[in-house]
Amino acid sequence: MPLLVDSGPVFIGRRAELGALRDHARRTRDTGPGMLLLGGDAGIGKSRLVSEFAATLPPGSVYVGACLQLGGDGLAYAPFTAVLRQLLRERGPGLFSAAAPGGTRELARLLPELGEPSGGRDENRGTGFEPENRGILFEQVLRLLSLSAGDDGVTFVLEDLHWADGATRDLLVFLIRNLELPGVQILATYRSDDLHRAHPLRRLLPELQRVPGVESLHLAPLTLAETGEHATALRGGRAPAPHELDELYRRTEGVPLFVESLADAPAGRGDVPDLFRDLLLEPLQRFDDTARAVLRTASVGAVSGGIDHEVLRRAADLPDPDLEAALHALVDANVLKVHGEGYRFRHALLRDAVHGELLPGPHTRAHLRFARLIDEHPELFPYDRRAAEEAHHYMAARELPRALQAAWWAAVRASDTLAYGEELDMLERVLSLWDQVPDARDRVQDRTWAEVVSRAAGAAVEAGRGRRARELADAALATLPRDPADDSTRAVKATLLRRRGLARSLSTCGGGITDLVAALELHPPHMPGYASLLSILARESLRHRADRVAPPDQERLRDLRETGHSVRELAERAIALAEGSDATDRCAAADARITLGSLYIGEGDLELGRPLIEEAMRTAAEVSEPSVEARGAGNLGHFLRELGRHEEGLKVLEESLARHEEMGWASVHKTFNHQNRAEIHFELGHLSQAREICEMILRTRAPVKDRSYVDAVLARSAAAAGDLETALEVSGWSRRDRLPDAQRMNIIQLDLLAKLEAGLAEGSVDAVLALSERALEQLELEAARGYTWPLVDVMAEAAARGAESGADEAAARRVMDMAVRVTGAMAVTGSPQRAHRRRVLAHAAGLDGTTGPERCLELWERAVAAWEDTPMVLHLASARLRTARAAVAAGERDRARALVRAAHAAADGHGAAPLAASAADLARRLGVGLTDEAPTPAAPAGLTARELEVSRLLAAGSTNARIAEELFISAKTASVHVSNILAKLGVPNRATAGARLRDLGLG
């Protein structure tokens, strides 16, 4: 194996990354081929890591090739040529002959040692390859790499992929898409900092990363502790003092190459040590005074990493020809890099070095110049960073009052654009400067310290940082009197309680409702914010968790209802108070209308509820409150779906999303409403579309507080489509799962739905029954009807499967009985609810042991009729399949044949692979084709008729004893059948066999 780059005397850190490479190698050898893309900046230690990893593998199992930099273009196939040459040298020509039984003339194009290449070289065709020849070459390289793996596996390292030529990239893509057998690991390194906007690898990486089996690992800088270890080794065992290490880490940013350069540099002598400053600044001495002056100005202005050209032009105050000549010289020398409409320093250390050269007077004047430039020409600076940069410059010039004021206005503007994270950051800066600015209150629109903290807590809530919100609220509440005497202080304290309550409601700690009720009791009704508090309490009460044994929060809600403060009454009071008020109270009234309308629609009164929500959306649009407007659309779309009016709901959501996309508003609620879209598509049977929406949301980094909604739909879609791995991973299903700790009922219900459906797909019927029983016993599910309908339906399905498989029959009966009681306690408000209820009752009849087959068939026919009144095609297909089984039991095989064919057609047409496979299995048992022309489906994996019977019980989790009992055979005979089944499936154990059999529709 060629030596990889190995700088530094010792290998420091990277244990997790080294473990990831080893794990990847093990997976590629055991389960299937794969590629790992290892990216990182120049000098970060990619080659050293790969070298250490290669040393852990057996000799003769690692082959290395590198892309070459030749005038900006790579030599064609350079890394593969190197790999093939090493294979030829170590393995001999026999391997090549085996890979190319018809001759190695195509491979000879890469290795002349193999003989004369195929055909002549056509100089007019670039590479000289005909398309067919290129295909043969690629195929032979593929065969060669696969054969080289042998029994022990092989690793191919492709270094410096950022220099790869087009042919190398094409061959790499071909290999990744076509490698099939386990044993081949491809490890490719590239410099992420070299991938400029037009770089071909930048376009290729997303394509590679979408290919199954391709993983990515980005090499991060060393941690502070690792930097210390590295520096100690470089200094001959002398550890840097703590303050020296802090400085070293700040200056080098943990990049090993820089640590090696700076490890012995003295600390405490400026922002960058003299030794490395000289190293960085020495090349700059060749520039003239004008260029160096421009560079110093840029170092002051590039506080956000870059500086706009027009800003630099005004700050430099030079004639355009002189400025442009200086910039050309700096860019050509790679000191500055063009970045969009401006420039960036090649590295932050270089900017630090240049900035560190400024003397105190010029330093102050330069920062003041930029601060005033922002004041005079704000249009030149990005809106979202304008005030923050201004604050930075004023602080650098020690103008703290102006810095505080700028930070405050940055927070205000961030709030206006719903940039809550940035708003919080700016308010934190205001608070950090508060004690140093005597007239701080005058500079923040006459707000007290507690009011600023309260606003920061509110921003933290919106940003999904509930813990920080609670910390801020706690700090401010500790400074306020227990029983404020004046209305103003009472209102401030109530607002802090309200915000802490919202933060708690987003967590699992509880106490949110208690805070909100305390805020309502404290807040003066005539003061601003009271209508908002009523609206928030109504909204949170509507969706709060309901346990059968109520904890303190739920006790407060019950007390509230008993004193005339039900959800309806709270919302109605908020609406009444806001009539003719300012925009804030109108917004609160709009929010309350959405809550009230949702309450009515949830109770089945669409005619009363829908106008309330639509009026709220119009009001929210008038007062420019997109989050409320989007909540209205989300709730209306959600409830229309629950009523079976899916297409209507989809239209509402898409119109709202299109409007907000055009406006650039409310990303948090866009996420929530996209989830609602995905949920509608899921219920319509559009599994791939639902999944695409969820994956799109997750790619854009959905806020943590919305992630559970998205994950639930993704997991359910994956389970329905047969992607068990994704369903299990996303749902977080565990066979020893417990109830979610969330405080919002809809989050709990969705989490349970995802887990139970993933668990059933896995075949863990006993565990699903156990979790179902805990949920039914602990949660007052009937108090939140919406998601409870599909939830109890899944629980009833689990109970039915448990009884069929011989699982814990007592648990199955308990779950079924409780599910029936819950459905009986809920009003039916739409066609889906009616269908869910009939399905649950049909399941229950099959489990009670007294209902005859004809009556069971009748109940399932009623369930099918109910599902036919909905657009939920896969739910209908599932009911038809159950009805087909009931028809078989009742001796109506013709009816069963029609039902199973309809079920299979719907499931197959919508990508519901497990359901389609189950329908095919029933058709096989009936001895009928899935269409009039089709033959009876063949038994999978060559299983015999008896083995099919055993397989169905095995897939359901039955023991050998249970199988023997069901099929009237001995346990020993059952064991023999199970062993034969495992052998035919090529799986090692019963658990794996069960999963495979369920994939085949036998579960």
DRENDONU-51101 format. One line per 2 residues: for each residue x, y, z of C-alpha. Coordinates in steps of 0.1 Angstrom, whole numbers, plus 5000, padded with zeros to 4 digits. Last residue first. Example, Ala and Ser with C-alpha at 12.3 -4.5 7.8 and 13.67 -1.06 7.14 Angstrom:
residues 2
5137:4989:5071  5123:4955:5078
end
This chain:
residues 1003
4528:4879:5086  4532:4859:5054
4533:4890:5031  4568:4884:5018
4581:4912:5039  4565:4895:5069
4584:4864:5060  4617:4883:5060
4610:4899:5094  4601:4866:5109
4631:4849:5094  4654:4875:5109
4638:4869:5143  4639:4831:5139
4677:4830:5131  4704:4829:5106
4687:4837:5073  4691:4821:5039
4653:4820:5033  4655:4784:5022
4677:4775:5052  4655:4794:5077
4624:4776:5063  4640:4742:5066
4650:4749:5102  4614:4760:5110
4600:4728:5094  4623:4707:5115
4613:4725:5147  4576:4720:5139
4583:4682:5134  4600:4682:5169
4571:4701:5184  4547:4674:5171
4520:4682:5146  4484:4694:5151
4489:4726:5131  4479:4751:5158
4495:4730:5187  4527:4724:5168
4530:4760:5159  4524:4770:5195
4551:4746:5207  4575:4758:5181
4570:4793:5193  4547:4818:5175
4561:4852:5166  4535:4861:5139
4561:4854:5112  4565:4819:5126
4528:4813:5125  4526:4824:5088
4558:4804:5081  4544:4772:5095
4515:4773:5071  4538:4782:5042
4561:4753:5053  4531:4730:5049
4524:4742:5014  4561:4740:5005
4584:4770:5004  4604:4777:4973
4614:4811:4984  4579:4826:4979
4550:4803:4969  4538:4812:4934
4508:4835:4930  4479:4818:4913
4479:4824:4876  4469:4858:4862
4442:4862:4835  4412:4868:4858
4434:4890:4881  4452:4883:4914
4451:4846:4905  4432:4821:4926
4442:4791:4948  4426:4805:4979
4459:4801:4998  4477:4819:4970
4451:4846:4970  4457:4850:5007
4494:4853:5001  4489:4879:4973
4468:4900:4997  4495:4898:5023
4521:4908:4997  4500:4938:4987
4496:4949:5023  4534:4946:5029
4542:4965:4996  4519:4995:5000
4532:5012:4968  4499:5027:4959
4491:5006:4929  4501:4974:4947
4479:4982:4977  4449:4991:4955
4452:4961:4932  4458:4938:4961
4427:4948:4980  4405:4946:4949
4419:4911:4942  4414:4900:4978
4378:4913:4978  4368:4896:4946
4383:4863:4956  4367:4865:4991
4333:4869:4976  4338:4839:4954
4351:4820:4985  4321:4825:5006
4326:4797:5032  4321:4819:5062
4358:4815:5072  4367:4824:5036
4345:4855:5038  4361:4866:5071
4395:4864:5053  4381:4884:5025
4368:4909:5050  4402:4914:5065
4416:4920:5030  4388:4944:5022
4395:4963:5055  4431:4967:5044
4421:4979:5010  4397:5004:5025
4425:5017:5047  4447:5018:5017
4421:5038:4997  4413:5065:5022
4390:5086:5000  4361:5079:5025
4326:5065:5019  4341:5032:5007
4356:5030:5042  4321:5028:5057
4311:5001:5032  4342:4981:5041
4334:4983:5078  4298:4971:5071
4312:4942:5052  4335:4934:5081
4304:4933:5104  4286:4910:5081
4316:4887:5078  4318:4884:5115
4281:4876:5117  4285:4848:5091
4316:4835:5110  4298:4832:5143
4303:4855:5172  4309:4838:5205
4348:4837:5208  4350:4874:5216
4380:4880:5192  4363:4881:5159
4336:4904:5172  4362:4928:5186
4379:4931:5152  4345:4939:5136
4339:4965:5163  4372:4981:5157
4366:4983:5120  4332:4997:5125
4346:5025:5147  4374:5033:5123
4348:5036:5095  4326:5059:5114
4355:5080:5124  4366:5083:5087
4331:5093:5076  4329:5123:5100
4319:5134:5134  4314:5102:5153
4310:5109:5190  4335:5092:5213
4327:5071:5244  4319:5040:5224
4353:5042:5207  4370:5043:5241
4350:5013:5254  4359:4992:5223
4396:5000:5227  4394:4990:5264
4378:4956:5255  4403:4950:5227
4433:4958:5249  4421:4935:5277
4414:4908:5251  4448:4910:5236
4464:4911:5271  4446:4878:5280
4456:4863:5247  4493:4869:5253
4505:4858:5219  4488:4828:5201
4493:4843:5167  4456:4849:5159
4449:4864:5193  4478:4888:5191
4469:4897:5156  4434:4907:5167
4448:4926:5196  4473:4945:5174
4445:4953:5150  4425:4967:5179
4454:4988:5189  4457:5001:5154
4421:5011:5153  4424:5026:5188
4451:5049:5174  4432:5057:5142
4403:5070:5162  4424:5086:5190
4440:5110:5165  4410:5133:5165
4392:5124:5197  4411:5141:5224
4392:5134:5256  4386:5098:5244
4423:5092:5250  4421:5097:5287
4456:5083:5291  4469:5058:5317
4450:5026:5311  4446:5029:5273
4483:5040:5270  4496:5012:5292
4475:4986:5273  4487:4998:5240
4523:4997:5251  4519:4960:5262
4500:4951:5231  4527:4966:5209
4553:4946:5229  4533:4913:5224
4528:4920:5187  4565:4927:5178
4560:4917:5142  4583:4945:5129
4554:4960:5110  4534:4958:5142
4561:4977:5160  4563:5003:5133
4525:5008:5135  4526:5010:5173
4555:5034:5173  4541:5058:5147
4507:5058:5163  4521:5063:5198
4542:5093:5187  4512:5108:5169
4490:5103:5201  4516:5118:5224
4522:5148:5201  4485:5154:5198
4481:5152:5236  4505:5180:5244
4526:5176:5276  4551:5152:5262
4564:5124:5284  4559:5097:5258
4546:5063:5271  4571:5036:5275
4589:5013:5250  4603:4980:5260
4601:4966:5225  4616:4998:5212
4603:5020:5185  4622:5053:5179
4596:5062:5152  4623:5074:5128
4646:5044:5132  4618:5017:5133
4600:5032:5103  4632:5037:5084
4643:5001:5088  4609:4988:5081
4606:5003:5047  4575:4982:5037
4555:5010:5022  4531:5012:5051
4559:5012:5075  4577:5040:5057
4545:5061:5055  4539:5056:5092
4575:5065:5101  4574:5096:5079
4541:5107:5093  4553:5104:5129
4587:5120:5122  4570:5151:5108
4548:5157:5139  4577:5149:5163
4600:5173:5145  4578:5203:5151
4592:5214:5185  4627:5206:5173
4624:5230:5144  4626:5213:5110
4661:5212:5095  4655:5220:5059
4664:5184:5050  4638:5173:5075
4610:5191:5057  4620:5177:5024
4621:5142:5039  4586:5147:5052
4573:5159:5018  4590:5131:5000
4575:5106:5024  4540:5118:5019
4545:5118:4981  4558:5082:4982
4529:5071:5003  4501:5086:4983
4475:5064:4999  4450:5092:5005
4457:5089:5042  4494:5094:5036
4487:5124:5012  4467:5140:5040
4494:5135:5065  4520:5149:5042
4500:5180:5037  4496:5184:5075
4534:5180:5078  4538:5207:5052
4515:5228:5075  4538:5222:5105
4569:5231:5086  4553:5262:5072
4544:5270:5107  4580:5272:5117
4591:5290:5085  4567:5319:5092
4572:5342:5063  4590:5346:5030
4561:5364:5014  4559:5343:4982
4564:5311:5003  4538:5324:5027
4512:5327:4999  4521:5293:4985
4519:5277:5019  4484:5292:5025
4471:5280:4991  4487:5246:4996
4471:5242:5030  4436:5251:5020
4438:5230:4989  4449:5200:5009
4421:5203:5033  4396:5204:5005
4412:5173:4989  4410:5155:5022
4373:5161:5031  4371:5129:5053
4361:5148:5084  4395:5143:5099
4411:5157:5068  4389:5188:5070
4401:5191:5106  4438:5191:5097
4433:5215:5068  4414:5239:5091
4440:5236:5118  4469:5242:5094
4452:5271:5076  4444:5288:5110
4479:5281:5122  4492:5297:5091
4473:5329:5097  4484:5329:5133
4521:5326:5123  4516:5351:5095
4507:5380:5117  4505:5409:5093
4476:5427:5109  4454:5423:5079
4466:5387:5072  4458:5377:5108
4423:5392:5104  4417:5372:5073
4430:5340:5089  4407:5346:5119
4377:5351:5097  4385:5318:5080
4388:5301:5114  4355:5314:5126
4338:5306:5093  4349:5270:5096
4336:5264:5131  4299:5270:5128
4293:5251:5096  4319:5225:5105
4300:5214:5136  4314:5179:5142
4328:5183:5178  4363:5188:5164
4348:5214:5141  4334:5233:5171
4367:5231:5190  4387:5241:5160
4365:5271:5155  4371:5281:5191
4408:5277:5189  4410:5295:5155
4387:5323:5169  4411:5326:5199
4440:5331:5176  4422:5358:5157
4412:5374:5190  4449:5374:5201
4458:5390:5167  4431:5416:5173
4446:5422:5207  4480:5428:5192
4466:5449:5164  4449:5474:5187
4414:5470:5201  4380:5474:5184
4368:5440:5196  4397:5424:5215
4379:5419:5248  4350:5399:5232
4374:5376:5213  4394:5368:5244
4363:5362:5264  4350:5338:5237
4383:5319:5237  4383:5315:5275
4346:5305:5276  4351:5278:5249
4382:5264:5265  4365:5263:5299
4369:5291:5323  4337:5292:5343
4350:5283:5377  4346:5245:5372
4366:5247:5340  4395:5264:5358
4395:5238:5386  4397:5211:5359
4426:5228:5342  4443:5233:5376
4439:5195:5382  4455:5189:5348
4486:5208:5358  4488:5191:5392
4487:5155:5378  4454:5139:5368
4449:5101:5372  4431:5093:5339
4456:5114:5321  4448:5142:5296
4477:5160:5279  4469:5195:5268
4456:5203:5233  4425:5224:5241
4440:5238:5273  4470:5252:5254
4448:5270:5230  4424:5285:5256
4454:5295:5278  4470:5312:5248
4438:5331:5239  4432:5343:5275
4468:5354:5278  4466:5373:5245
4434:5390:5257  4452:5401:5288
4482:5414:5269  4475:5451:5273
4462:5460:5308  4424:5462:5315
4422:5426:5328  4451:5431:5353
4473:5400:5350  4477:5380:5382
4450:5354:5380  4457:5348:5343
4494:5345:5350  4488:5319:5377
4467:5300:5352  4495:5301:5326
4521:5291:5352  4500:5261:5363
4493:5252:5327  4530:5250:5319
4540:5230:5351  4552:5200:5332
4589:5190:5328  4584:5172:5294
4590:5203:5274  4570:5225:5250
4544:5232:5277  4572:5244:5300
4583:5271:5275  4547:5282:5272
4544:5284:5309  4576:5304:5312
4562:5328:5287  4530:5332:5306
4547:5335:5339  4569:5363:5324
4538:5380:5310  4521:5378:5344
4552:5394:5361  4552:5423:5336
4514:5428:5340  4517:5428:5378
4546:5453:5375  4524:5476:5355
4494:5471:5377  4511:5484:5408
4513:5466:5441  4532:5435:5431
4526:5404:5452  4558:5383:5453
4579:5413:5443  4600:5410:5412
4637:5402:5410  4633:5364:5412
4608:5366:5383  4635:5380:5361
4659:5352:5366  4632:5325:5364
4620:5339:5331  4655:5339:5317
4661:5303:5328  4627:5291:5315
4633:5307:5281  4668:5291:5280
4652:5257:5286  4625:5262:5260
4648:5270:5231  4623:5264:5203
4631:5297:5187  4596:5309:5196
4601:5301:5232  4635:5318:5232
4620:5349:5217  4595:5351:5245
4622:5347:5271  4641:5375:5254
4610:5397:5256  4607:5389:5293
4644:5397:5299  4638:5431:5282
4607:5437:5304  4627:5427:5335
4655:5452:5326  4629:5480:5322
4618:5491:5288  4618:5529:5279
4623:5523:5242  4655:5504:5246
4680:5533:5246  4662:5552:5275
4664:5521:5296  4701:5518:5291
4708:5553:5304  4736:5543:5327
4752:5518:5302  4776:5493:5318
4749:5474:5338  4729:5468:5306
4757:5455:5284  4751:5418:5289
4713:5424:5288  4715:5441:5254
4737:5412:5241  4712:5387:5253
4685:5407:5234  4706:5404:5203
4710:5367:5205  4673:5362:5213
4663:5382:5182  4687:5362:5162
4670:5330:5172  4635:5345:5167
4640:5355:5131  4603:5362:5126
4610:5391:5103  4596:5417:5126
4613:5400:5155  4647:5403:5138
4640:5440:5134  4633:5445:5171
4663:5424:5181  4686:5445:5158
4671:5476:5173  4681:5464:5207
4716:5455:5195  4721:5489:5180
4711:5506:5213  4735:5484:5233
4763:5492:5209  4755:5529:5209
4758:5529:5247  4790:5508:5245
4811:5531:5223  4843:5512:5231
4856:5514:5195  4853:5476:5192
4819:5479:5209  4808:5504:5183
4820:5482:5155  4802:5451:5170
4770:5470:5176  4770:5482:5139
4776:5446:5128  4746:5435:5149
4725:5464:5136  4730:5453:5100
4730:5416:5103  4695:5407:5092
4692:5436:5067  4724:5428:5049
4745:5460:5046  4746:5485:5018
4711:5497:5024  4722:5510:5058
4741:5539:5042  4746:5566:5068
4742:5546:5100  4761:5516:5085
4789:5539:5073  4789:5554:5108
4797:5519:5123  4823:5513:5096
4841:5545:5102  4840:5540:5139
4857:5506:5135  4884:5522:5114
4889:5551:5138  4893:5528:5168
4918:5506:5150  4937:5535:5135
4942:5549:5170  4950:5516:5187
4975:5504:5161  4963:5479:5135
4986:5449:5130  4961:5427:5147
4936:5432:5119  4961:5418:5094
4968:5388:5116  4932:5382:5125
4922:5383:5088  4949:5358:5081
4938:5335:5109  4902:5336:5095
4915:5320:5063  4916:5330:5026
4899:5363:5035  4865:5369:5020
4854:5393:4993  4823:5409:4978
4793:5405:4955  4793:5367:4959
4826:5357:4975  4858:5366:4956
4887:5353:4976  4913:5375:4993
4949:5366:4999  4948:5343:4969
4976:5362:4952  4953:5370:4923
4927:5382:4948  4951:5406:4965
4965:5420:4932  4931:5424:4917
4919:5441:4948  4948:5467:4947
4942:5474:4910  4905:5478:4917
4910:5502:4946  4935:5524:4926
4912:5525:4896  4882:5534:4918
4898:5563:4935  4902:5555:4972
4879:5560:5002  4887:5526:5017
4853:5526:5036  4833:5536:5005
4849:5510:4983  4848:5483:5010
4811:5488:5014  4806:5487:4977
4826:5454:4974  4807:5437:5002
4828:5423:5030  4831:5387:5042
4833:5366:5073  4808:5384:5093
4833:5409:5108  4848:5415:5074
4848:5453:5078  4879:5456:5100
4900:5431:5080  4888:5448:5048
4903:5481:5059  4936:5464:5066
4936:5447:5032  4928:5480:5014
4958:5497:5033  4980:5468:5022
4970:5472:4986  4976:5509:4987
5010:5506:5004  5023:5483:4977
5022:5445:4979  5054:5425:4984
5051:5428:5021  5020:5406:5021
5040:5374:5017  5055:5381:5052
5022:5386:5069  5012:5350:5074
5046:5336:5085  5053:5368:5104
5020:5365:5122  5029:5328:5128
5060:5337:5148  5046:5369:5163
5016:5351:5179  4981:5362:5167
4958:5384:5188  4987:5401:5205
5017:5389:5225  5000:5369:5252
5013:5335:5241  5046:5325:5226
5045:5303:5195  5056:5267:5202
5024:5250:5190  5018:5275:5163
5028:5258:5131  5018:5223:5142
4985:5237:5155  4980:5252:5121
4982:5219:5104  4961:5202:5131
4931:5227:5126  4917:5232:5160
4905:5268:5154  4942:5277:5151
4940:5311:5168  4912:5303:5193
4928:5269:5202  4963:5284:5207
4948:5312:5229  4930:5287:5251
4960:5265:5252  4982:5293:5263
4957:5303:5290  4957:5267:5303
4995:5264:5302  5008:5244:5273
5020:5208:5280  5057:5201:5275
5060:5166:5262  5083:5173:5233
5065:5205:5222  5047:5187:5193
5034:5161:5217  5021:5187:5241
5006:5207:5212  4987:5176:5200
4974:5168:5235  4963:5204:5240
4946:5205:5206  4928:5173:5217
4915:5190:5248  4902:5220:5229
4886:5198:5203  4903:5191:5170
4887:5205:5139  4858:5186:5122
4862:5158:5097  4830:5155:5078
4818:5119:5073  4794:5109:5046
4776:5077:5037  4768:5060:5004
4751:5026:5007  4719:5037:4990
4726:5065:4964  4714:5099:4975
4748:5109:4988  4763:5103:4954
4739:5127:4937  4744:5153:4965
4782:5150:4960  4782:5154:4922
4773:5191:4920  4800:5201:4945
4823:5177:4927  4819:5197:4895
4831:5229:4911  4810:5258:4900
4802:5272:4934  4837:5266:4949
4846:5232:4964  4881:5238:4977
4870:5242:5013  4854:5208:5013
4887:5191:5005  4881:5156:4994
4886:5120:5006  4870:5089:4991
4867:5055:5009  4853:5027:4988
4846:4995:5007  4840:4963:4988
4831:4930:5006  4794:4925:5002
4780:4919:4967  4761:4945:4948
4783:4972:4932  4763:4988:4905
4754:5023:4916  4787:5030:4934
4807:5016:4905  4790:5037:4879
4793:5069:4900  4830:5062:4904
4834:5056:4867  4817:5089:4859
4838:5108:4885  4870:5094:4871
4860:5103:4836  4852:5138:4846
4885:5145:4863  4891:5143:4900
4908:5171:4917  4882:5175:4945
4885:5137:4949  4917:5142:4967
4924:5106:4977  4906:5075:4965
4910:5047:4990  4899:5012:4980
4892:4988:5009  4889:4950:5004
4869:4921:5018  4879:4889:5035
4862:4863:5013  4874:4876:4980
4873:4914:4977  4894:4914:4945
4866:4897:4926  4843:4927:4932
4870:4952:4922  4877:4934:4890
4841:4929:4881  4835:4966:4884
4866:4974:4865  4853:4951:4838
4819:4967:4837  4835:5002:4834
4857:4990:4805  4828:4974:4788
4807:5005:4790  4835:5026:4778
4839:5003:4748  4803:5006:4740
4804:5044:4741  4835:5044:4718
4866:5055:4737  4893:5077:4721
4897:5098:4753  4892:5131:4734
4875:5118:4703  4896:5134:4676
4927:5116:4687  4912:5082:4679
4934:5055:4695  4929:5022:4678
4909:4993:4689  4912:4973:4721
4943:4980:4741  4976:4962:4733
4989:4944:4764  4982:4942:4801
5012:4964:4810  4994:4992:4791
4972:4996:4822  4943:5020:4818
4935:5012:4782  4947:4977:4789
4915:4972:4809  4897:4972:4775
4922:4947:4760  4919:4924:4790
4904:4894:4771  4870:4877:4768
4871:4865:4804  4877:4900:4817
4874:4899:4855  4890:4864:4856
4918:4876:4833  4924:4905:4855
4927:4883:4886  4951:4860:4868
4973:4890:4859  4990:4891:4894
4976:4898:4928  5002:4922:4942
5015:4940:4911  4982:4938:4892
4963:4950:4922  4987:4979:4926
4984:4988:4889  4946:4987:4893
4946:5011:4922  4970:5035:4905
4949:5035:4873  4918:5039:4894
4932:5070:4911  4944:5086:4878
4913:5078:4857  4919:5108:4835
4947:5131:4848  4929:5159:4867
4926:5194:4856  4936:5226:4875
4970:5228:4859  4977:5192:4868
4963:5183:4902  4963:5145:4906
4936:5122:4919  4950:5097:4943
4949:5059:4944  4952:5036:4974
4946:4999:4978  4939:4982:5012
4934:4945:5017  4970:4933:5012
4979:4934:5048  4949:4931:5072
4932:4964:5083  4942:4985:5113
4970:5003:5094  4944:5015:5069
4926:5034:5096  4957:5052:5108
4965:5062:5072  4929:5073:5066
4931:5095:5097  4964:5110:5085
4950:5117:5051  4920:5135:5064
4940:5156:5090  4923:5191:5089
4951:5206:5068  4929:5214:5039
4893:5215:5051  4872:5184:5055
4854:5157:5037  4854:5119:5040
4829:5103:5016  4822:5067:5026
4812:5042:5000  4794:5009:5004
4793:4973:4996  4768:4950:5014
4761:4933:5047  4792:4918:5063
4822:4933:5045  4806:4967:5039
4793:4967:5074  4828:4959:5089
4844:4986:5068  4818:5011:5079
4823:5002:5115  4861:5007:5111
4856:5040:5095  4832:5051:5122
4856:5040:5149  4884:5061:5134
4859:5090:5134  4851:5084:5170
4887:5081:5180  4897:5112:5160
4919:5124:5189  4956:5127:5185
4979:5106:5162  5015:5113:5172
5046:5128:5157  5028:5151:5132
5023:5147:5095  5015:5113:5079
5005:5116:5042  4996:5082:5029
5022:5056:5021  5014:5034:4991
5000:5000:5000
end
